[in-house]
Amino acid sequence: MNRSSTADLVRSYRKIKPEIKKRLAEFKAVHRASDEKIFAELCFCILTANANALMCDKAIAELGKKDLLLRGKACQIRLDLRGRVRFHNKKADFLVLARKAFSRGGILSVKKHLNLRDVIATRDWLVDNIKGYGYKEASHFLRNIGLGGDIAILDRHILKNLQRYGVIKAIPASVGSRKVYTAIEERMRAFSKRIRIPMDSLDLLFWSLQTGFIFK
């Protein structure tokens, strides 16, 4: 695979830097929002595994309107996710289990589990305790609430671009293990520093180059 020019990448970043900065500011605002808002983002990242992010975002919005995200049974959520999200049966179960993990006495509390001083430890906790979360999903969630400034979301778009720019030689069959994930993340971090594009900005830049728009 031919490597692309990092100079072209930097030029692309300069063109859309204001849009990227605006989006990152929106992510940071989520962390200051309610536990319910943060929980909705956590659920969105459960749904996005092997699924279309735009469809998942719409699905979360619908679940919120119907009050199913916070109070719905798994069977109700399944019906609403059907046709919108891949593996809707399993993911409906994951959403209910996540709600239980963050609820005590009927009160939802997500923020107290987020260690702002140690995002890596928080990510490890999420992977160990939230069904449906691997390192990619946990990183995605943390970035989407403004805590992912120095971590990588190693989805297929990112991995493809890391190979394209010579950061990795080949895309591994799986990045599920902590050892593989953090090794590639460290390579991306070094690349980020070398070209002077922050990690979270680089992620959105890669996504934009692959899809034509900036999302989350």
N, C-alpha and C positions, 0 to 999 in steps of 0.2 A: 504493500500500500504506500503510495507516494505521500510524503509529508507535506503539509501546507505551511505557508509562511506565517510565522508568529507576528511579523510586522503587519500583515493583512488583518490578523486577529485583533491587534491593538487598535488599528484604524477603525475596525467594525465597532469596537468597544467605545471609542470616542464619539462615534455617531449616535449611539443609543444610550450613552452613559446617563443623561438626565432621566430617561425613562426607567432605567435600572435603579437609580438612586431613589426615585419616587416609589417604586415597588418595594424596595427594601425598607423604606420608612413605613410603608403600610404594614409590612410584616411586624415591625417593632411595636406598632400600635396594638397589635393583637395581644401581645403579652400583657399590656396594661388593661386589657378588656376583662370581661367577666369570665369566671370558670366555665360557664356554659359555652361561651364563644371559643375558648381555647379547646374545650372538649370536642366541639364540632370540627375543629381543625385536625385534632387527633384522629377522629373518625374518618375524615376525608382521606388521610394518609393510609388508613387501613384499606379503604376501598380502592386506592390507586394501584395497588399491586397487580400487575398484569392486566391493567384496565386503562381506558381512556380518561385522562384527568378531567377534561371538560364535562364528560358525562357524569363522572363521580361528583364533581362540584354541584351539578344540577340535582343529583340524587340527594346529597346532603341538605341542600336548600329545601327540597320537598319534604324530607323527613323532619326538618325543623318546623316547617309550616304546619305539619300534621301532629306535632308534638310527639313524634315517635322516637326521636333520637334520645330524648330524656326519659320517656315513659312507656314507649312501645315494647311489646313482646317480640321475641325473635320471629315468630310466625307472621306478625304484622309487618315487620321490617323486610322480611323475605319477599312478601308480595309487592312491596313498594320498590324493591331493588331489581326485581325480575325484569329482564329486558333492558336494564340500564347499565348493570355492572356484572362483570364476569365473576363466577363462583359466588353468586348472590346468597345461596343457602349458608355456606360456610362463613361468609363475611357478616351476615346478619347475626350469627352466633357470636362472632368476634366483637361486634359493636356492643352487644348486651354484656358480654364479659368485661369489656373495657369500662362500661358504665358501673358495673359492680366493683371493679378494682379501685375506682376513684370515689365511691360513695360510702359514706358512713352516717347511719341514722337518717337516711333519706336525703342527705345533703351532699351535693357534688363538690369535690375539692381536688382540683388538678394542680394548682399553683404550688401547693406545699410540697409536691414531689419534684419540683423543678429546682435543681441546685444551680443558681446563676453563676456561682463561682467555679463550678466544675461541670461544664457541659458534657464532657466525655463520660463522666460518672453517671450523669443523668441519662445519657444515651444508653449506657450499659444497663441501667435499671429498667428502662423502657423495653429493651430487647428481652430481658429476663422475665419481665412481669406482664407485658401486654401481648396477648395472643394475636398473632397476625403481624407482629412487628419484627422485622429483621433490622440490620444496621441501616439499610437504605431508607426504610419507612420511618425509623426513629430520627434519622438525620433530616429527612424531608419535613417532618413535624417540627423539629426544633428550628429549622431555618424559617418555616412559615409563621413562627411566632417570634421571630426576631432574635433567636439565640444561636443561629447557625453560621456566624461570621467566619469561622475557621474550620468547618467540617464539610465533608463532601457528600453529595447525594449521587451515589454511583448507579444510576439507571442506564438504560441502553444508550440514551442520547449522550450522556457524559462519557461513558466508556468509549463510544465510537469516536468522539472528538479527542479524547486522550490518546487514542491510537493514531488518529489523524495527525496530531501535532507531535508525535514521537515521545509522549510521556510514558506510554506503555508499549511494549512490542506487539502484544496480542491481547485480545479480549478474553479473559478467563471464562471457563465454562460456568463458574459460579463465584460470586463474591459474598457468599453467605457466612463464611467463617470470619471471626474477628481478625485473625492473622492476615488473611488475604485482603479483607476490606481496608484495614488500617495501613497496610503496606502500599496499596494503590493510593489511598488518601494522602499519605505522606509524599508520594511522588507528585500528586496534583498540587499539594501545598507548596512544594519547592518550585514547581512550574509557575504557580500563581505569584510567588515572590519575585521570581526572575523576570516576569513580564510586567510586574507591578499592576496586576488586576486582582483585587481582593477575591477570596474564595467564593463568597456568596454572589458577587457580581459575575464572576467567571461562570458559575453554574447557570445563571439567567442568560448570559451571553450565549453559551453553548445551546441552551434550549431555544433561544431566539433564532440562531443560525440554522437549527434543525427544523423548526416548525413555522418560522416566519412571524412569531409574536412572543411577547413576554407574558407568562402566566404565573403559576406557582407550583 
